[in-house]
Every structure is written in C-alpha cells, then in structure tokens.
Amino acid sequence: MTPHGWIALAVVVAATVLFLTKRLPVPVTALGIPVVLYATGAVTAETALSGFGNTAALAIAAVFVIGGALKESGVASLMARGL
C-alpha cells in the first residue's frame, strides 16, 4: 500500500473512533476528514471538496437541519408520544 493509502486508512480509523466516542463534535470530525486528507497530501483540494457539491450530501445535511429543528421546537417529542 502507498503512503497515501496508509494515511487514508489512519484517517478512517481515527474518524471512526472520534465518531463513536464523540470526543469532538460530529460535525467537527466530519469536516476534519477532508482537511486532514488534503493537508497530508493524500488527496487534492478538488477531491477533498468534491463531496460538498454532491446533491446526496446536501440532502442529508438538510435532513439533519430539519431533524434538529423538530427536536428543538418540541415537535419530535409530540410525535414520539403519539407512537
């Protein structure tokens, strides 16, 4: 495996640990992945930023925003009590 492959594997392992332990907020970990890969030279800037223009990624981000709004407004609790 190339050095860039080892870097990518280390980033995946570290990100998994951070996601599971929540030592850093999840958005910080998620945004840190492309930053670390770019900073180490494992990927180009274009590759590191390409996921932000993906419609699926934007849709998932929108679902998180809507979910957070439903939780903060109390609507999620009302819906849960109905179940």
NORDAGI-V90525 format. One record per pair of residues at least 4 apart in sequence whose C-alpha atoms are under 8 Angstrom apart, sorted by the first residue. I is the first residue (numbers start at 1). J is the second residue. D is the distance in whole Angstrom. If there is no record, write none. Layout:
# NORDAGI-V90525
I;J;D
I;J;D
This chain:
# NORDAGI-V90525
1;5;6
1;6;7
2;6;7
3;7;6
4;8;6
4;41;7
4;42;5
5;9;6
5;42;8
6;10;6
7;11;6
7;37;8
7;40;8
7;42;7
8;12;6
8;37;7
8;42;7
9;13;6
10;14;6
11;15;6
11;33;7
11;36;8
11;37;8
12;16;6
13;17;6
14;18;6
15;19;6
15;29;6
15;30;8
15;33;7
16;20;6
17;21;6
18;22;5
18;23;6
18;24;6
18;26;8
18;29;7
19;23;8
19;24;8
19;26;6
19;29;7
22;26;7
24;28;6
24;29;6
25;29;6
26;30;6
27;31;6
28;32;6
29;33;6
30;34;8
31;35;7
32;36;6
33;37;6
34;38;6
34;48;5
34;49;7
35;39;6
35;48;7
36;40;6
37;41;6
37;42;5
37;43;6
37;48;7
38;42;6
38;43;5
38;44;6
38;45;6
38;48;6
43;47;6
43;48;6
44;48;6
45;49;6
46;50;6
47;51;8
49;53;8
50;54;7
51;57;7
52;57;7
52;58;7
53;57;8
53;58;7
54;58;6
55;59;6
56;60;6
57;61;6
58;62;6
59;63;6
60;64;6
61;65;6
62;66;6
63;67;6
64;68;6
65;69;6
66;70;6
67;71;6
68;72;6
69;73;6
70;74;6
70;75;5
70;76;5
71;75;6
71;76;5
71;77;7
74;78;6
75;79;6
76;80;6
77;81;6
78;82;6
79;83;7
